[in-house]
Amino acid sequence: MKKKKKKEKRKKKKIKKKKTKKKKKKKKKKKKKEKKKKKKKKKKKKKKKKKKKKKKKKKEKKEKKKNKKKKNKKKNKNKNKRKEKKKKKKERKKDKEQNYEHVERRTKKSRKKLLLSRGVRE
């Protein structure tokens, strides 16, 4: 009888022990799950941050490119303006020279006439 009781007690103890162990394990598992969840969240946050940073960098790059394009456009516009000005100046000079030759010829003739009318011969 004593032996039986002892056995039963031991059995109970074993069962009890087993139960507690299981419970503990469950708790541990829950904690692990929570830790994992937290880690995942952190990772997600990090990923989001990285994505945001990447987006910002991309935007800045685009803006830089746009500004460079604008600057170059302005530069080229000014360059073309200068070229056009130079061209016009050259044309005007050419026209002036042609005109000058024509005027020179005319004045030579009129000077001759003037001198003749004054009675001065060369």
Phi and psi in radians as a Rosetta constraint file:
Dihedral C 1 N 2 CA 2 C 2 CIRCULARHARMONIC -1.026 0.35
Dihedral N 2 CA 2 C 2 N 3 CIRCULARHARMONIC -0.792 0.35
Dihedral C 2 N 3 CA 3 C 3 CIRCULARHARMONIC -1.030 0.35
Dihedral N 3 CA 3 C 3 N 4 CIRCULARHARMONIC -0.782 0.35
Dihedral C 3 N 4 CA 4 C 4 CIRCULARHARMONIC -1.033 0.35
Dihedral N 4 CA 4 C 4 N 5 CIRCULARHARMONIC -0.823 0.35
Dihedral C 4 N 5 CA 5 C 5 CIRCULARHARMONIC -1.028 0.35
Dihedral N 5 CA 5 C 5 N 6 CIRCULARHARMONIC -0.808 0.35
Dihedral C 5 N 6 CA 6 C 6 CIRCULARHARMONIC -1.017 0.35
Dihedral N 6 CA 6 C 6 N 7 CIRCULARHARMONIC -0.787 0.35
Dihedral C 6 N 7 CA 7 C 7 CIRCULARHARMONIC -1.048 0.35
Dihedral N 7 CA 7 C 7 N 8 CIRCULARHARMONIC -0.811 0.35
Dihedral C 7 N 8 CA 8 C 8 CIRCULARHARMONIC -1.042 0.35
Dihedral N 8 CA 8 C 8 N 9 CIRCULARHARMONIC -0.797 0.35
Dihedral C 8 N 9 CA 9 C 9 CIRCULARHARMONIC -0.996 0.35
Dihedral N 9 CA 9 C 9 N 10 CIRCULARHARMONIC -0.849 0.35
Dihedral C 9 N 10 CA 10 C 10 CIRCULARHARMONIC -1.022 0.35
Dihedral N 10 CA 10 C 10 N 11 CIRCULARHARMONIC -0.768 0.35
Dihedral C 10 N 11 CA 11 C 11 CIRCULARHARMONIC -1.018 0.35
Dihedral N 11 CA 11 C 11 N 12 CIRCULARHARMONIC -0.837 0.35
Dihedral C 11 N 12 CA 12 C 12 CIRCULARHARMONIC -1.007 0.35
Dihedral N 12 CA 12 C 12 N 13 CIRCULARHARMONIC -0.838 0.35
Dihedral C 12 N 13 CA 13 C 13 CIRCULARHARMONIC -0.995 0.35
Dihedral N 13 CA 13 C 13 N 14 CIRCULARHARMONIC -0.815 0.35
Dihedral C 13 N 14 CA 14 C 14 CIRCULARHARMONIC -1.031 0.35
Dihedral N 14 CA 14 C 14 N 15 CIRCULARHARMONIC -0.856 0.35
Dihedral C 14 N 15 CA 15 C 15 CIRCULARHARMONIC -1.020 0.35
Dihedral N 15 CA 15 C 15 N 16 CIRCULARHARMONIC -0.855 0.35
Dihedral C 15 N 16 CA 16 C 16 CIRCULARHARMONIC -0.995 0.35
Dihedral N 16 CA 16 C 16 N 17 CIRCULARHARMONIC -0.871 0.35
Dihedral C 16 N 17 CA 17 C 17 CIRCULARHARMONIC -0.973 0.35
Dihedral N 17 CA 17 C 17 N 18 CIRCULARHARMONIC -0.828 0.35
Dihedral C 17 N 18 CA 18 C 18 CIRCULARHARMONIC -1.003 0.35
Dihedral N 18 CA 18 C 18 N 19 CIRCULARHARMONIC -0.793 0.35
Dihedral C 18 N 19 CA 19 C 19 CIRCULARHARMONIC -1.031 0.35
Dihedral N 19 CA 19 C 19 N 20 CIRCULARHARMONIC -0.876 0.35
Dihedral C 19 N 20 CA 20 C 20 CIRCULARHARMONIC -1.060 0.35
Dihedral N 20 CA 20 C 20 N 21 CIRCULARHARMONIC -0.738 0.35
Dihedral C 20 N 21 CA 21 C 21 CIRCULARHARMONIC -1.016 0.35
Dihedral N 21 CA 21 C 21 N 22 CIRCULARHARMONIC -0.800 0.35
Dihedral C 21 N 22 CA 22 C 22 CIRCULARHARMONIC -1.035 0.35
Dihedral N 22 CA 22 C 22 N 23 CIRCULARHARMONIC -0.827 0.35
Dihedral C 22 N 23 CA 23 C 23 CIRCULARHARMONIC -0.997 0.35
Dihedral N 23 CA 23 C 23 N 24 CIRCULARHARMONIC -0.849 0.35
Dihedral C 23 N 24 CA 24 C 24 CIRCULARHARMONIC -0.989 0.35
Dihedral N 24 CA 24 C 24 N 25 CIRCULARHARMONIC -0.802 0.35
Dihedral C 24 N 25 CA 25 C 25 CIRCULARHARMONIC -1.030 0.35
Dihedral N 25 CA 25 C 25 N 26 CIRCULARHARMONIC -0.776 0.35
Dihedral C 25 N 26 CA 26 C 26 CIRCULARHARMONIC -1.018 0.35
Dihedral N 26 CA 26 C 26 N 27 CIRCULARHARMONIC -0.830 0.35
Dihedral C 26 N 27 CA 27 C 27 CIRCULARHARMONIC -1.008 0.35
Dihedral N 27 CA 27 C 27 N 28 CIRCULARHARMONIC -0.813 0.35
Dihedral C 27 N 28 CA 28 C 28 CIRCULARHARMONIC -1.018 0.35
Dihedral N 28 CA 28 C 28 N 29 CIRCULARHARMONIC -0.792 0.35
Dihedral C 28 N 29 CA 29 C 29 CIRCULARHARMONIC -1.034 0.35
Dihedral N 29 CA 29 C 29 N 30 CIRCULARHARMONIC -0.787 0.35
Dihedral C 29 N 30 CA 30 C 30 CIRCULARHARMONIC -1.028 0.35
Dihedral N 30 CA 30 C 30 N 31 CIRCULARHARMONIC -0.818 0.35
Dihedral C 30 N 31 CA 31 C 31 CIRCULARHARMONIC -1.027 0.35
Dihedral N 31 CA 31 C 31 N 32 CIRCULARHARMONIC -0.796 0.35
Dihedral C 31 N 32 CA 32 C 32 CIRCULARHARMONIC -1.035 0.35
Dihedral N 32 CA 32 C 32 N 33 CIRCULARHARMONIC -0.768 0.35
Dihedral C 32 N 33 CA 33 C 33 CIRCULARHARMONIC -1.047 0.35
Dihedral N 33 CA 33 C 33 N 34 CIRCULARHARMONIC -0.818 0.35
Dihedral C 33 N 34 CA 34 C 34 CIRCULARHARMONIC -1.060 0.35
Dihedral N 34 CA 34 C 34 N 35 CIRCULARHARMONIC -0.762 0.35
Dihedral C 34 N 35 CA 35 C 35 CIRCULARHARMONIC -1.029 0.35
Dihedral N 35 CA 35 C 35 N 36 CIRCULARHARMONIC -0.797 0.35
Dihedral C 35 N 36 CA 36 C 36 CIRCULARHARMONIC -1.042 0.35
Dihedral N 36 CA 36 C 36 N 37 CIRCULARHARMONIC -0.780 0.35
Dihedral C 36 N 37 CA 37 C 37 CIRCULARHARMONIC -1.034 0.35
Dihedral N 37 CA 37 C 37 N 38 CIRCULARHARMONIC -0.827 0.35
Dihedral C 37 N 38 CA 38 C 38 CIRCULARHARMONIC -1.018 0.35
Dihedral N 38 CA 38 C 38 N 39 CIRCULARHARMONIC -0.812 0.35
Dihedral C 38 N 39 CA 39 C 39 CIRCULARHARMONIC -1.030 0.35
Dihedral N 39 CA 39 C 39 N 40 CIRCULARHARMONIC -0.799 0.35
Dihedral C 39 N 40 CA 40 C 40 CIRCULARHARMONIC -1.024 0.35
Dihedral N 40 CA 40 C 40 N 41 CIRCULARHARMONIC -0.807 0.35
Dihedral C 40 N 41 CA 41 C 41 CIRCULARHARMONIC -1.022 0.35
Dihedral N 41 CA 41 C 41 N 42 CIRCULARHARMONIC -0.809 0.35
Dihedral C 41 N 42 CA 42 C 42 CIRCULARHARMONIC -1.027 0.35
Dihedral N 42 CA 42 C 42 N 43 CIRCULARHARMONIC -0.808 0.35
Dihedral C 42 N 43 CA 43 C 43 CIRCULARHARMONIC -1.052 0.35
Dihedral N 43 CA 43 C 43 N 44 CIRCULARHARMONIC -0.784 0.35
Dihedral C 43 N 44 CA 44 C 44 CIRCULARHARMONIC -1.038 0.35
Dihedral N 44 CA 44 C 44 N 45 CIRCULARHARMONIC -0.807 0.35
Dihedral C 44 N 45 CA 45 C 45 CIRCULARHARMONIC -1.025 0.35
Dihedral N 45 CA 45 C 45 N 46 CIRCULARHARMONIC -0.812 0.35
Dihedral C 45 N 46 CA 46 C 46 CIRCULARHARMONIC -1.028 0.35
Dihedral N 46 CA 46 C 46 N 47 CIRCULARHARMONIC -0.800 0.35
Dihedral C 46 N 47 CA 47 C 47 CIRCULARHARMONIC -1.046 0.35
Dihedral N 47 CA 47 C 47 N 48 CIRCULARHARMONIC -0.786 0.35
Dihedral C 47 N 48 CA 48 C 48 CIRCULARHARMONIC -1.036 0.35
Dihedral N 48 CA 48 C 48 N 49 CIRCULARHARMONIC -0.804 0.35
Dihedral C 48 N 49 CA 49 C 49 CIRCULARHARMONIC -1.024 0.35
Dihedral N 49 CA 49 C 49 N 50 CIRCULARHARMONIC -0.808 0.35
Dihedral C 49 N 50 CA 50 C 50 CIRCULARHARMONIC -1.044 0.35
Dihedral N 50 CA 50 C 50 N 51 CIRCULARHARMONIC -0.789 0.35
Dihedral C 50 N 51 CA 51 C 51 CIRCULARHARMONIC -1.037 0.35
Dihedral N 51 CA 51 C 51 N 52 CIRCULARHARMONIC -0.815 0.35
Dihedral C 51 N 52 CA 52 C 52 CIRCULARHARMONIC -1.018 0.35
Dihedral N 52 CA 52 C 52 N 53 CIRCULARHARMONIC -0.812 0.35
Dihedral C 52 N 53 CA 53 C 53 CIRCULARHARMONIC -1.032 0.35
Dihedral N 53 CA 53 C 53 N 54 CIRCULARHARMONIC -0.792 0.35
Dihedral C 53 N 54 CA 54 C 54 CIRCULARHARMONIC -1.056 0.35
Dihedral N 54 CA 54 C 54 N 55 CIRCULARHARMONIC -0.780 0.35
Dihedral C 54 N 55 CA 55 C 55 CIRCULARHARMONIC -1.042 0.35
Dihedral N 55 CA 55 C 55 N 56 CIRCULARHARMONIC -0.795 0.35
Dihedral C 55 N 56 CA 56 C 56 CIRCULARHARMONIC -1.058 0.35
Dihedral N 56 CA 56 C 56 N 57 CIRCULARHARMONIC -0.805 0.35
Dihedral C 56 N 57 CA 57 C 57 CIRCULARHARMONIC -1.045 0.35
Dihedral N 57 CA 57 C 57 N 58 CIRCULARHARMONIC -0.776 0.35
Dihedral C 57 N 58 CA 58 C 58 CIRCULARHARMONIC -1.048 0.35
Dihedral N 58 CA 58 C 58 N 59 CIRCULARHARMONIC -0.795 0.35
Dihedral C 58 N 59 CA 59 C 59 CIRCULARHARMONIC -1.047 0.35
Dihedral N 59 CA 59 C 59 N 60 CIRCULARHARMONIC -0.807 0.35
Dihedral C 59 N 60 CA 60 C 60 CIRCULARHARMONIC -1.063 0.35
Dihedral N 60 CA 60 C 60 N 61 CIRCULARHARMONIC -0.737 0.35
Dihedral C 60 N 61 CA 61 C 61 CIRCULARHARMONIC -1.069 0.35
Dihedral N 61 CA 61 C 61 N 62 CIRCULARHARMONIC -0.784 0.35
Dihedral C 61 N 62 CA 62 C 62 CIRCULARHARMONIC -1.045 0.35
Dihedral N 62 CA 62 C 62 N 63 CIRCULARHARMONIC -0.809 0.35
Dihedral C 62 N 63 CA 63 C 63 CIRCULARHARMONIC -1.051 0.35
Dihedral N 63 CA 63 C 63 N 64 CIRCULARHARMONIC -0.777 0.35
Dihedral C 63 N 64 CA 64 C 64 CIRCULARHARMONIC -1.033 0.35
Dihedral N 64 CA 64 C 64 N 65 CIRCULARHARMONIC -0.813 0.35
Dihedral C 64 N 65 CA 65 C 65 CIRCULARHARMONIC -1.045 0.35
Dihedral N 65 CA 65 C 65 N 66 CIRCULARHARMONIC -0.775 0.35
Dihedral C 65 N 66 CA 66 C 66 CIRCULARHARMONIC -1.057 0.35
Dihedral N 66 CA 66 C 66 N 67 CIRCULARHARMONIC -0.831 0.35
Dihedral C 66 N 67 CA 67 C 67 CIRCULARHARMONIC -1.080 0.35
Dihedral N 67 CA 67 C 67 N 68 CIRCULARHARMONIC -0.712 0.35
Dihedral C 67 N 68 CA 68 C 68 CIRCULARHARMONIC -1.090 0.35
Dihedral N 68 CA 68 C 68 N 69 CIRCULARHARMONIC -0.772 0.35
Dihedral C 68 N 69 CA 69 C 69 CIRCULARHARMONIC -1.029 0.35
Dihedral N 69 CA 69 C 69 N 70 CIRCULARHARMONIC -0.822 0.35
Dihedral C 69 N 70 CA 70 C 70 CIRCULARHARMONIC -1.027 0.35
Dihedral N 70 CA 70 C 70 N 71 CIRCULARHARMONIC -0.821 0.35
Dihedral C 70 N 71 CA 71 C 71 CIRCULARHARMONIC -1.040 0.35
Dihedral N 71 CA 71 C 71 N 72 CIRCULARHARMONIC -0.835 0.35
Dihedral C 71 N 72 CA 72 C 72 CIRCULARHARMONIC -1.088 0.35
Dihedral N 72 CA 72 C 72 N 73 CIRCULARHARMONIC -0.693 0.35
Dihedral C 72 N 73 CA 73 C 73 CIRCULARHARMONIC -1.031 0.35
Dihedral N 73 CA 73 C 73 N 74 CIRCULARHARMONIC -0.828 0.35
Dihedral C 73 N 74 CA 74 C 74 CIRCULARHARMONIC -1.069 0.35
Dihedral N 74 CA 74 C 74 N 75 CIRCULARHARMONIC -0.786 0.35
Dihedral C 74 N 75 CA 75 C 75 CIRCULARHARMONIC -1.021 0.35
Dihedral N 75 CA 75 C 75 N 76 CIRCULARHARMONIC -0.867 0.35
Dihedral C 75 N 76 CA 76 C 76 CIRCULARHARMONIC -1.109 0.35
Dihedral N 76 CA 76 C 76 N 77 CIRCULARHARMONIC -0.660 0.35
Dihedral C 76 N 77 CA 77 C 77 CIRCULARHARMONIC -1.058 0.35
Dihedral N 77 CA 77 C 77 N 78 CIRCULARHARMONIC -0.837 0.35
Dihedral C 77 N 78 CA 78 C 78 CIRCULARHARMONIC -1.092 0.35
Dihedral N 78 CA 78 C 78 N 79 CIRCULARHARMONIC -0.699 0.35
Dihedral C 78 N 79 CA 79 C 79 CIRCULARHARMONIC -1.066 0.35
Dihedral N 79 CA 79 C 79 N 80 CIRCULARHARMONIC -0.830 0.35
Dihedral C 79 N 80 CA 80 C 80 CIRCULARHARMONIC -1.098 0.35
Dihedral N 80 CA 80 C 80 N 81 CIRCULARHARMONIC -0.673 0.35
Dihedral C 80 N 81 CA 81 C 81 CIRCULARHARMONIC -1.039 0.35
Dihedral N 81 CA 81 C 81 N 82 CIRCULARHARMONIC -0.831 0.35
Dihedral C 81 N 82 CA 82 C 82 CIRCULARHARMONIC -1.059 0.35
Dihedral N 82 CA 82 C 82 N 83 CIRCULARHARMONIC -0.752 0.35
Dihedral C 82 N 83 CA 83 C 83 CIRCULARHARMONIC -1.033 0.35
Dihedral N 83 CA 83 C 83 N 84 CIRCULARHARMONIC -0.816 0.35
Dihedral C 83 N 84 CA 84 C 84 CIRCULARHARMONIC -1.051 0.35
Dihedral N 84 CA 84 C 84 N 85 CIRCULARHARMONIC -0.761 0.35
Dihedral C 84 N 85 CA 85 C 85 CIRCULARHARMONIC -1.040 0.35
Dihedral N 85 CA 85 C 85 N 86 CIRCULARHARMONIC -0.815 0.35
Dihedral C 85 N 86 CA 86 C 86 CIRCULARHARMONIC -1.024 0.35
Dihedral N 86 CA 86 C 86 N 87 CIRCULARHARMONIC -0.799 0.35
Dihedral C 86 N 87 CA 87 C 87 CIRCULARHARMONIC -1.045 0.35
Dihedral N 87 CA 87 C 87 N 88 CIRCULARHARMONIC -0.822 0.35
Dihedral C 87 N 88 CA 88 C 88 CIRCULARHARMONIC -1.073 0.35
Dihedral N 88 CA 88 C 88 N 89 CIRCULARHARMONIC -0.728 0.35
Dihedral C 88 N 89 CA 89 C 89 CIRCULARHARMONIC -1.061 0.35
Dihedral N 89 CA 89 C 89 N 90 CIRCULARHARMONIC -0.790 0.35
Dihedral C 89 N 90 CA 90 C 90 CIRCULARHARMONIC -1.031 0.35
Dihedral N 90 CA 90 C 90 N 91 CIRCULARHARMONIC -0.814 0.35
Dihedral C 90 N 91 CA 91 C 91 CIRCULARHARMONIC -1.062 0.35
Dihedral N 91 CA 91 C 91 N 92 CIRCULARHARMONIC -0.772 0.35
Dihedral C 91 N 92 CA 92 C 92 CIRCULARHARMONIC -1.058 0.35
Dihedral N 92 CA 92 C 92 N 93 CIRCULARHARMONIC -0.739 0.35
Dihedral C 92 N 93 CA 93 C 93 CIRCULARHARMONIC -1.051 0.35
Dihedral N 93 CA 93 C 93 N 94 CIRCULARHARMONIC -0.795 0.35
Dihedral C 93 N 94 CA 94 C 94 CIRCULARHARMONIC -1.043 0.35
Dihedral N 94 CA 94 C 94 N 95 CIRCULARHARMONIC -0.848 0.35
Dihedral C 94 N 95 CA 95 C 95 CIRCULARHARMONIC -1.043 0.35
Dihedral N 95 CA 95 C 95 N 96 CIRCULARHARMONIC -0.742 0.35
Dihedral C 95 N 96 CA 96 C 96 CIRCULARHARMONIC -1.062 0.35
Dihedral N 96 CA 96 C 96 N 97 CIRCULARHARMONIC -0.804 0.35
Dihedral C 96 N 97 CA 97 C 97 CIRCULARHARMONIC -1.073 0.35
Dihedral N 97 CA 97 C 97 N 98 CIRCULARHARMONIC -0.786 0.35
Dihedral C 97 N 98 CA 98 C 98 CIRCULARHARMONIC -1.055 0.35
Dihedral N 98 CA 98 C 98 N 99 CIRCULARHARMONIC -0.787 0.35
Dihedral C 98 N 99 CA 99 C 99 CIRCULARHARMONIC -1.105 0.35
Dihedral N 99 CA 99 C 99 N 100 CIRCULARHARMONIC -0.707 0.35
Dihedral C 99 N 100 CA 100 C 100 CIRCULARHARMONIC -1.084 0.35
Dihedral N 100 CA 100 C 100 N 101 CIRCULARHARMONIC -0.762 0.35
Dihedral C 100 N 101 CA 101 C 101 CIRCULARHARMONIC -1.015 0.35
Dihedral N 101 CA 101 C 101 N 102 CIRCULARHARMONIC -0.763 0.35
Dihedral C 101 N 102 CA 102 C 102 CIRCULARHARMONIC -1.097 0.35
Dihedral N 102 CA 102 C 102 N 103 CIRCULARHARMONIC -0.817 0.35
Dihedral C 102 N 103 CA 103 C 103 CIRCULARHARMONIC -1.118 0.35
Dihedral N 103 CA 103 C 103 N 104 CIRCULARHARMONIC -0.715 0.35
Dihedral C 103 N 104 CA 104 C 104 CIRCULARHARMONIC -1.038 0.35
Dihedral N 104 CA 104 C 104 N 105 CIRCULARHARMONIC -0.803 0.35
Dihedral C 104 N 105 CA 105 C 105 CIRCULARHARMONIC -1.029 0.35
Dihedral N 105 CA 105 C 105 N 106 CIRCULARHARMONIC -0.776 0.35
Dihedral C 105 N 106 CA 106 C 106 CIRCULARHARMONIC -1.125 0.35
Dihedral N 106 CA 106 C 106 N 107 CIRCULARHARMONIC -0.772 0.35
Dihedral C 106 N 107 CA 107 C 107 CIRCULARHARMONIC -1.180 0.35
Dihedral N 107 CA 107 C 107 N 108 CIRCULARHARMONIC -0.582 0.35
Dihedral C 107 N 108 CA 108 C 108 CIRCULARHARMONIC -1.059 0.35
Dihedral N 108 CA 108 C 108 N 109 CIRCULARHARMONIC -0.799 0.35
Dihedral C 108 N 109 CA 109 C 109 CIRCULARHARMONIC -1.090 0.35
Dihedral N 109 CA 109 C 109 N 110 CIRCULARHARMONIC -0.849 0.35
Dihedral C 109 N 110 CA 110 C 110 CIRCULARHARMONIC -1.162 0.35
Dihedral N 110 CA 110 C 110 N 111 CIRCULARHARMONIC -0.557 0.35
Dihedral C 110 N 111 CA 111 C 111 CIRCULARHARMONIC -1.134 0.35
Dihedral N 111 CA 111 C 111 N 112 CIRCULARHARMONIC -0.740 0.35
Dihedral C 111 N 112 CA 112 C 112 CIRCULARHARMONIC -1.036 0.35
Dihedral N 112 CA 112 C 112 N 113 CIRCULARHARMONIC -0.792 0.35
Dihedral C 112 N 113 CA 113 C 113 CIRCULARHARMONIC -1.059 0.35
Dihedral N 113 CA 113 C 113 N 114 CIRCULARHARMONIC -0.781 0.35
Dihedral C 113 N 114 CA 114 C 114 CIRCULARHARMONIC -1.059 0.35
Dihedral N 114 CA 114 C 114 N 115 CIRCULARHARMONIC -0.817 0.35
Dihedral C 114 N 115 CA 115 C 115 CIRCULARHARMONIC -1.107 0.35
Dihedral N 115 CA 115 C 115 N 116 CIRCULARHARMONIC -0.692 0.35
Dihedral C 115 N 116 CA 116 C 116 CIRCULARHARMONIC -1.108 0.35
Dihedral N 116 CA 116 C 116 N 117 CIRCULARHARMONIC -0.739 0.35
Dihedral C 116 N 117 CA 117 C 117 CIRCULARHARMONIC -1.177 0.35
Dihedral N 117 CA 117 C 117 N 118 CIRCULARHARMONIC -0.463 0.35
Dihedral C 117 N 118 CA 118 C 118 CIRCULARHARMONIC -1.405 0.35
Dihedral N 118 CA 118 C 118 N 119 CIRCULARHARMONIC -0.285 0.35
Dihedral C 118 N 119 CA 119 C 119 CIRCULARHARMONIC 1.571 0.35
Dihedral N 119 CA 119 C 119 N 120 CIRCULARHARMONIC 0.303 0.35
Dihedral C 119 N 120 CA 120 C 120 CIRCULARHARMONIC -1.772 0.35
Dihedral N 120 CA 120 C 120 N 121 CIRCULARHARMONIC 2.145 0.35
Dihedral C 120 N 121 CA 121 C 121 CIRCULARHARMONIC -1.878 0.35
Dihedral N 121 CA 121 C 121 N 122 CIRCULARHARMONIC 2.543 0.35
